[in-house]
C-alpha cells in the first residue's frame, strides 16, 4: 500500500540520508520526498512510500524514533500516486476546459493532491456572523466520492483559509471562494491504525491558491451552488 510519512528532522547534512536508509531497512520503498518547511535549523518532509501490506508500521516508527532529533508527525494512507504542484496547473486547465462541471472536477481532485480522504464544497449562510454555530448549518453543494453521508463538517466560520483539528482528532483544511459563502473543505479522518497529521500551512496555502484561481475561472457559476432548483 501507499503511505505518506511526515517527519520533522534536523536540517543538517546526513540526517535525510539516515531517514531514507532507515525507511529502506524497515521495508519502505521511497517514491517521493516533498519538503514542506525549512526553518530554524529544522525541516519538515513528507515521504511517500510503498509499504508491504503485511508489515507492521510500528517497525518503521521505532526505527525513525531512534535517529537523534527526528520526530514522526504522522503516518497515513495516500490515495493514488504522489503528486506535486505540477498537477495544480493541469487541474485548473480541466476546470477551465469544462466550467459547467468545474466545481465537481475541483472537489473530486483535491483529496488526491493533498493526500486527504475526502472533500466537499459547502455554502455557509450569508448571515453566519450573526448566528451561533453557523458552521453546522452549511449546505453541501458537492462531495467527493469518499465523503461520508452526510459529511461531518466542523465549525468553518469565520470564512478564511486555515487548518482545523476537531476534538475527535479529524483534520481539515478550508478555503473560501469569496463568493456567496462558498468554501472548499478537505478532510483527513482519524484512524484507529494510522495517525494522519494536521494540514501544514503550505498545504493550506496550496488549497487557497487552487480555490482562488477556480473562483476566477468559474465566476458567477459559483453563486448557483447550493441554490434551490428553479421550478416552472
C-alpha positions in Angstrom: 0.0 0.0 0.0 1.0 3.6 -0.4 1.7 5.6 2.7 2.6 9.2 3.5 5.1 9.7 6.3 5.6 13.2 7.7 8.9 13.7 9.5 10.5 16.7 11.3 14.3 16.4 11.3 17.4 18.5 11.8 18.3 20.4 8.7 21.9 19.3 8.5 23.9 17.1 6.1 23.4 13.4 6.6 20.1 13.4 8.5 18.0 13.0 5.4 20.2 10.1 4.4 19.7 8.4 7.8 16.0 8.7 7.5 16.0 7.3 4.0 18.2 4.4 5.0 16.0 3.6 8.0 12.9 3.6 5.8 14.6 1.2 3.4 15.8 -1.2 6.1 12.3 -1.2 7.6 10.8 -2.3 4.2 9.6 1.1 2.8 10.3 1.9 -0.8 10.5 5.7 -1.2 8.8 7.1 -4.3 8.7 10.8 -3.4 10.0 13.3 -0.9 8.4 16.8 -0.6 10.0 19.5 1.6 7.2 21.4 3.4 9.3 23.6 5.5 12.9 24.6 6.3 13.2 27.0 9.3 15.4 27.5 12.3 17.6 24.5 11.6 14.7 22.1 11.2 12.9 20.7 8.2 9.5 19.1 7.7 9.4 16.5 4.9 6.6 14.4 3.5 7.8 10.9 2.3 5.5 8.9 0.0 6.5 5.2 0.3 5.3 1.9 -0.9 4.8 -0.2 2.3 4.3 -4.0 2.4 0.7 -4.6 3.3 1.5 -7.4 5.9 4.3 -5.4 7.7 3.7 -3.6 10.9 4.2 0.2 10.7 5.5 0.2 14.3 8.8 -1.2 13.0 9.2 1.9 10.8 8.2 4.3 13.5 10.6 2.7 16.0 13.5 3.0 13.5 12.8 6.6 12.8 12.4 7.5 16.5 15.9 6.1 17.2 17.5 8.7 14.9 18.6 11.7 17.1 16.5 14.8 16.6 13.9 13.1 14.3 10.2 13.2 15.1 7.4 11.4 13.2 4.5 13.8 12.9 2.1 11.4 11.1 1.6 8.3 9.0 -1.4 7.9 6.9 -2.6 6.2 3.7 -2.1 8.1 0.5 -4.8 7.9 -2.2 -3.4 7.4 -5.7 0.1 8.3 -7.0 2.1 11.0 -5.3 1.6 14.5 -6.8 3.4 17.8 -6.9 2.4 21.3 -7.7 2.8 20.5 -11.4 -0.7 18.8 -11.2 -2.3 22.0 -10.0 -2.0 23.7 -13.4 -3.4 20.7 -15.1 -6.4 20.6 -12.7 -7.1 24.3 -13.3 -6.9 23.6 -17.1 -9.6 20.9 -16.7 -11.7 23.3 -14.7 -11.4 26.0 -17.4 -12.0 23.5 -20.2 -15.4 22.4 -18.8 -16.6 25.1 -16.4 -20.1 23.6 -16.2 -18.6 20.7 -14.2 -15.7 22.8 -13.0 -16.5 22.7 -9.3 -17.2 19.0 -9.3 -13.8 18.4 -11.0 -12.1 20.5 -8.4 -13.7 18.8 -5.4 -13.1 15.3 -6.7 -9.4 16.0 -7.5 -8.3 17.9 -4.4 -8.1 14.9 -2.0 -5.6 13.2 -4.2 -3.5 16.3 -4.5 -3.3 16.8 -0.7 -3.3 13.2 0.5 -6.7 13.6 2.1 -9.7 11.3 2.5 -12.4 13.5 1.0 -13.6 17.0 0.2 -16.8 19.0 0.0 -17.9 22.3 -1.4 -20.2 23.8 1.2 -22.2 27.0 1.4 -22.3 28.9 4.6 -25.3 31.2 5.3 -24.6 34.8 4.3 -25.6 36.0 7.8 -23.2 33.5 9.5 -21.6 36.3 11.6 -24.9 36.9 13.4 -25.6 33.2 14.1 -24.4 30.8 16.8 -22.9 27.6 15.4 -23.2 28.7 11.9 -20.7 26.2 10.6 -23.1 23.3 11.4 -25.7 24.9 9.1 -23.5 24.8 6.0 -25.2 23.3 2.9 -23.2 20.7 0.9 -23.1 21.6 -2.7 -20.9 18.7 -3.9 -19.0 16.0 -2.1 -16.2 13.7 -3.4 -16.9 10.0 -3.7 -15.2 9.0 -0.4 -17.1 11.6 1.7 -19.4 10.2 4.5 -23.1 10.7 4.1 -23.9 13.2 5.4 -20.4 14.8 5.6 -19.2 15.6 9.1 -18.4 19.3 8.9 -16.6 21.2 11.6 -17.3 24.8 12.6 -15.9 26.6 9.5 -16.6 30.2 10.3 -15.1 32.8 10.1 -14.6 32.3 6.4 -10.8 32.3 5.9 -8.2 29.8 4.8 -6.9 27.7 7.7 -6.3 24.3 9.2 -8.8 22.9 11.7 -8.5 19.9 14.0 -11.6 18.7 15.8 -11.9 17.3 19.3 -12.4 13.8 17.7 -9.0 14.1 16.0 -10.1 14.7 12.4 -8.1 17.2 10.4 -9.5 19.7 7.9 -8.2 22.4 5.6 -10.7 25.1 4.5 -10.5 27.8 1.9 -13.3 30.3 0.8 -14.1 31.1 -2.8 -15.0 34.6 -1.8 -18.5 34.2 -3.4 -21.9 33.5 -1.8 -20.4 31.9 1.3 -18.9 29.0 -0.7 -15.9 27.2 0.8 -13.9 24.1 -0.1 -13.2 21.8 2.8 -10.7 18.9 2.7 -10.6 16.2 5.4 -8.1 13.7 6.9 -10.1 11.4 9.2 -8.9 9.9 12.4 -7.9 6.3 12.1 -7.6 3.5 14.7 -4.4 2.2 13.0 -2.7 5.2 11.5 -2.3 8.8 12.6 -2.6 11.5 10.0 -1.1 14.9 10.8 -2.8 18.2 10.6 -2.7 20.1 7.4 0.6 22.0 7.1 0.5 25.7 6.3 2.0 25.1 2.9 -0.9 22.7 2.2 -3.5 25.3 3.3 -1.8 27.8 1.0 -1.9 25.4 -1.9 -5.6 24.8 -1.4 -6.3 28.5 -1.1 -4.4 29.2 -4.4 -6.4 26.5 -6.2 -9.7 27.9 -4.8 -8.8 31.5 -5.7 -7.9 30.5 -9.3 -11.0 28.4 -9.7 -13.1 31.3 -8.4 -11.7 33.5 -11.2 -12.3 30.8 -13.8 -15.9 29.9 -12.7 -17.1 33.3 -11.8 -20.9 33.7 -11.4 -21.4 29.9 -11.8 -20.4 29.6 -8.1 -23.3 31.7 -7.0 -25.6 28.9 -8.1 -24.0 26.3 -5.8 -26.4 25.2 -3.1 -29.3 27.3 -4.6 -32.7 25.6 -4.8 -33.6 24.3 -8.2 -35.7 26.5 -10.4 -39.3 25.2 -10.8 -41.6 26.1 -13.6 
